[in-house]
Amino acid sequence: MPIGQAKFGLLGGVPDPGKLELIETQTVSSDATVDFTSIQGSTYNVHFLTYNDLQTASASIYTEIRLSNDSGTSFETSNYQRAVQYMGINGTFGEGRTTSADRFSLLSFTQANNPMTGYVYFYNLGDSSKYSFITHQNAMNLESSTVGWSYFGSQVYKVAETIDAIRIMNSGSSVNFTSLGNYNVHFLTITDLQATGDARVLYLRFSNDGGSSFISSSNYDYANQEGDSSGTFNEGRSSSSSFIRLQEGNGGSASNEVANGYVYLYNLLDSAKYSFTTYHLTQLDRDVNYSFNFSSGVLHTAETHNAFRLYFNADNISKAKFSLYGIKES
């Protein structure tokens, strides 16, 4: 999900107390990631990152960070831990924490196009004998037109090695397919799917207006089964749901806890028929058990459905590759 717009400035602290030296400033627009690959870790023990007027193109998108030990050729996807707290002007207070994450999460998200400002301190990036830590805080930002939030916390990358690059990125809250062609059957593949939190469930909704909105009435039915290598088997079903449930809620967020599978979608563009799905998924779950899911679902409204959305019941999509194919009739 692209960063709508933002200005990032990276500075290094030097032995002279109170003195900062500017390393780099990046002004971005419609970028999915922002990389700092010349952080001068041998010169600075502490780095100070500021971000101003950070906006996301969609609502409920998290700003997140990964570290690199190869100058930005790749970015590490395991061994992160975090503890954060948040507060809202509506009186809500809470915390977020994990000992098994694939990135730093600033847990800062806004309504689309509402700007956000904050800072991050990085410690020990250039010291190969120490873990890399961050502390961070953002100023009040709006999740909606009426609710403002502030977040602060600390996090650690628990590998003692030299870090020489930083990536700032966003997680996506949903994936929409709005160009379905002219096919009676569609085939969707899902590769390395993962949520930003544990025990999340993958949902699907259809649209009849090209993706401007997605149908949330209780006209969906689904039935699914799951089993895992520990001998546990379950089923999920509903005849009055507001979504099609594609996955039971035992997915994990550690780097190797990913899901792979496929979905067939039938009759989406036929206004005289209901829209159906069948689905099969395999994954390593949050308890490190191999598991499977298979299911079928229907939206029992006969109309043209020209878009659909995939999303988790909570948190965001951490990573995934989705590929949609149309099956031609012979």
C-alpha positions in Angstrom: 0.0 0.0 0.0 1.7 3.3 -1.1 2.7 6.0 1.4 0.5 8.9 0.2 3.0 11.6 1.1 5.6 12.3 3.8 8.9 13.9 4.6 11.5 11.8 6.4 14.8 13.1 7.9 17.5 10.9 9.3 20.1 12.4 11.7 23.1 11.0 13.6 24.0 11.9 17.2 27.6 12.8 17.8 29.6 12.9 21.1 29.0 16.6 21.6 25.8 16.6 23.7 22.8 18.2 22.0 24.3 18.2 18.5 22.7 16.6 15.5 24.1 16.1 12.0 21.7 15.6 9.1 22.5 12.4 7.2 19.6 12.4 4.6 16.2 13.9 3.9 13.7 12.1 1.7 10.4 13.6 0.5 8.1 11.0 -0.9 4.8 10.7 -2.7 2.9 7.5 -3.6 5.8 5.3 -2.6 5.3 1.8 -1.1 8.6 1.9 0.8 11.3 4.4 1.8 14.9 3.1 2.3 17.8 4.7 4.0 20.9 2.8 2.8 23.7 5.2 3.9 23.2 5.5 7.6 26.9 5.9 8.6 26.6 3.3 11.3 30.4 3.4 12.0 30.1 7.1 12.8 26.9 7.3 14.9 25.9 5.1 17.8 22.4 6.7 17.9 20.2 7.7 14.9 17.2 10.0 15.1 14.5 9.8 12.5 11.7 12.4 12.1 8.7 12.1 9.9 6.4 15.0 9.0 3.0 15.0 7.4 2.9 11.3 6.9 -0.2 10.3 5.0 -1.5 6.9 3.8 -3.6 6.4 0.7 -6.1 4.2 2.6 -7.4 4.1 6.1 -6.1 1.8 8.9 -2.6 1.4 7.5 0.3 0.8 9.9 3.7 2.4 9.5 6.4 -0.2 10.0 10.2 -0.6 9.8 12.6 -3.4 8.9 16.4 -3.5 9.2 19.0 -4.7 6.8 22.5 -6.2 7.3 23.4 -6.1 3.6 23.1 -2.4 2.8 19.4 -2.7 1.7 19.7 -5.7 -0.7 17.3 -7.5 1.6 15.5 -6.7 4.9 15.3 -9.0 7.9 11.9 -10.6 8.5 12.2 -12.2 11.9 13.6 -11.7 15.5 11.7 -8.5 16.2 10.0 -7.8 19.6 7.9 -4.9 20.6 5.9 -3.3 23.5 3.8 -0.2 22.8 1.0 1.8 24.4 -1.7 3.9 22.8 -4.3 6.5 24.0 -7.2 8.1 22.3 -9.1 11.3 23.1 -12.2 9.2 23.4 -10.8 7.8 26.7 -9.5 4.5 25.2 -6.1 3.2 26.4 -4.4 0.0 25.4 -1.2 -1.8 24.6 0.3 -3.9 21.8 3.1 -6.4 22.3 4.7 -9.5 20.8 7.9 -11.5 21.2 7.7 -12.9 17.7 7.3 -10.3 14.9 8.7 -9.9 11.4 9.2 -6.1 11.7 9.0 -3.1 14.0 5.5 -1.6 14.0 5.0 2.0 15.0 1.3 1.2 15.3 0.5 4.5 13.8 -2.3 4.6 11.3 -4.7 7.3 10.1 -7.7 7.9 8.1 -6.7 8.3 4.5 -5.0 11.7 3.9 -4.9 12.8 7.5 -1.2 13.7 8.2 0.8 12.3 11.1 4.1 13.5 12.7 6.6 11.7 15.0 10.1 10.5 15.6 12.1 7.3 16.1 15.4 6.8 17.9 17.6 3.9 16.7 20.4 2.5 19.0 23.4 0.4 18.3 22.8 -0.1 14.5 26.5 -0.1 13.7 27.6 -2.2 16.7 27.9 -5.9 15.7 28.1 -6.9 19.4 24.8 -5.5 20.5 21.1 -5.8 19.7 19.4 -2.9 17.8 16.8 -1.0 19.7 14.3 1.7 18.9 12.1 4.0 20.9 9.4 6.0 19.2 6.4 8.4 19.7 4.0 10.1 17.3 2.1 13.3 17.9 -1.7 13.2 17.9 -3.1 11.8 14.6 -6.6 11.3 13.5 -8.0 7.8 12.8 -11.2 9.4 11.8 -12.6 12.9 11.7 -13.4 12.8 15.5 -10.9 10.4 17.2 -7.3 11.3 17.7 -4.6 8.9 18.9 -1.1 8.9 20.2 1.4 5.9 20.4 4.7 5.4 22.1 6.9 2.4 22.8 10.2 0.5 22.4 11.2 -2.4 20.3 14.3 -4.6 19.7 15.8 -6.6 16.9 17.3 -9.5 18.9 20.3 -10.3 16.7 23.7 -8.9 17.5 25.0 -7.8 14.1 25.8 -4.7 12.1 22.7 -3.0 10.7 23.5 -0.7 7.7 20.1 0.1 6.2 16.5 1.0 7.3 13.2 0.5 5.4 10.0 2.3 6.3 6.9 0.8 4.8 3.2 0.4 5.2 1.1 -2.7 5.8 -2.1 -3.1 3.8 -5.5 -3.5 5.4 -7.2 -5.1 2.4 -6.6 -6.2 -1.2 -9.3 -5.3 -3.8 -9.7 -6.8 -7.2 -11.8 -4.4 -9.4 -10.9 -5.6 -13.0 -12.5 -9.0 -13.4 -12.6 -9.1 -17.3 -15.3 -11.2 -18.9 -15.0 -14.7 -17.3 -17.6 -17.0 -15.8 -14.9 -18.6 -13.5 -12.0 -16.9 -11.8 -9.1 -18.5 -10.1 -7.1 -16.7 -7.3 -3.8 -17.9 -5.9 -2.5 -16.9 -2.5 1.2 -17.1 -1.7 2.9 -16.5 1.6 -0.1 -14.9 3.3 0.5 -13.5 6.7 -1.3 -11.0 9.1 0.4 -8.6 11.4 -1.1 -10.4 14.4 -1.9 -13.9 15.5 -5.2 -15.8 15.3 -6.5 -13.7 12.3 -9.2 -14.9 9.9 -9.3 -14.2 6.1 -12.6 -12.8 4.9 -14.0 -12.1 1.4 -16.7 -9.7 0.3 -18.2 -8.9 -3.1 -19.0 -5.5 -4.7 -21.8 -4.6 -7.2 -20.5 -1.1 -7.9 -16.9 -1.7 -9.1 -15.3 -1.6 -5.7 -16.7 1.7 -4.5 -18.3 -0.2 -1.7 -18.4 -3.9 -0.6 -21.6 -5.8 0.4 -21.8 -6.3 4.2 -25.4 -7.5 4.5 -26.1 -10.9 6.1 -26.7 -12.6 2.8 -23.5 -14.7 2.8 -23.4 -18.4 3.7 -20.2 -20.4 4.2 -19.1 -23.8 5.5 -15.5 -24.8 6.1 -13.4 -27.4 7.9 -9.8 -27.3 9.2 -7.4 -29.8 10.7 -3.8 -29.8 12.0 -0.9 -32.1 12.6 -1.7 -32.2 16.4 -4.9 -34.0 15.7 -7.3 -31.1 16.1 -10.2 -30.8 13.7 -12.9 -28.0 13.6 -15.6 -26.6 11.4 -17.0 -23.2 10.8 -20.4 -22.3 9.3 -23.0 -19.6 9.0 -26.2 -19.0 7.1 -26.4 -15.3 7.9 -22.9 -13.9 7.7 -21.7 -10.5 6.4 -18.7 -12.1 4.7 -17.4 -15.4 3.3 -15.0 -16.9 5.8 -12.0 -18.4 4.0 -9.8 -19.4 6.9 -10.2 -20.5 10.5 -8.4 -18.2 13.0 -5.2 -19.9 13.9 -2.8 -18.2 11.6 0.5 -17.0 12.9 2.6 -13.8 12.5 6.1 -15.3 12.9 8.3 -15.2 9.7 7.7 -18.9 8.8 4.0 -19.0 9.7 2.6 -18.3 6.3 -0.4 -19.6 4.3 -0.7 -20.7 0.7 -3.8 -21.7 -1.3 -6.3 -20.9 -3.9 -9.9 -19.7 -4.4 -12.3 -20.5 -7.3 -15.0 -17.8 -7.8 -18.1 -18.7 -9.9 -20.8 -16.6 -11.7 -19.5 -13.2 -10.5 -20.5 -11.4 -13.6 -23.8 -13.3 -14.3 -26.7 -11.2 -12.9 -29.0 -14.2 -13.1 -27.0 -16.4 -10.7 -25.6 -16.4 -7.2 -21.9 -15.9 -6.7 -20.1 -19.0 -5.2 -16.6 -19.7 -4.0 -14.6 -22.8 -3.2 -11.3 -22.6 -1.4 -8.3 -24.7 -0.1 -5.4 -23.4 2.0 -2.4 -24.9 3.7 -0.3 -23.2 6.4 2.0 -23.4 9.4 -0.1 -22.0 12.2 0.7 -19.9 15.3 1.4 -23.0 17.3 3.8 -24.2 14.6 1.5 -27.0 13.6 0.9 -27.8 10.0 -2.8 -27.2 9.2 -5.3 -27.1 6.3 -8.5 -25.3 5.6 -11.1 -26.0 2.9 -14.4 -24.3 2.4 -17.2 -23.1 0.1 -19.3 -20.0 0.3 -22.1 -18.1 -1.5 -23.7 -14.7 -1.7 -27.3 -15.6 -2.3 -28.2 -12.4 -4.2 -28.5 -12.8 -8.0 -26.7 -9.8 -9.4 -23.5 -8.8 -11.1 -20.5 -8.7 -8.8 -17.7 -6.9 -10.5 -15.2 -6.6 -7.7 -14.2 -8.4 -4.5 -12.1 -7.7 -1.4 -9.9 -9.9 0.8 -9.1 -8.7 4.3 -8.4 -10.0 7.8 -10.9 -9.7 10.7 -8.3 -7.7 12.7 -4.9 -6.2 12.1 -3.5 -5.9 8.5 -2.0 -8.0 5.8 1.7 -8.2 6.7 2.7 -9.8 3.4 1.2 -11.9 0.5 1.1 -12.3 -3.2 -2.3 -12.6 -4.9 -2.7 -13.5 -8.5 -6.1 -13.5 -10.3 -6.8 -15.5 -13.4 -9.8 -15.8 -15.7 -10.8 -19.3 -17.0 -12.0 -19.2 -20.6 -14.9 -21.4 -21.7 -13.8 -23.7 -24.5 
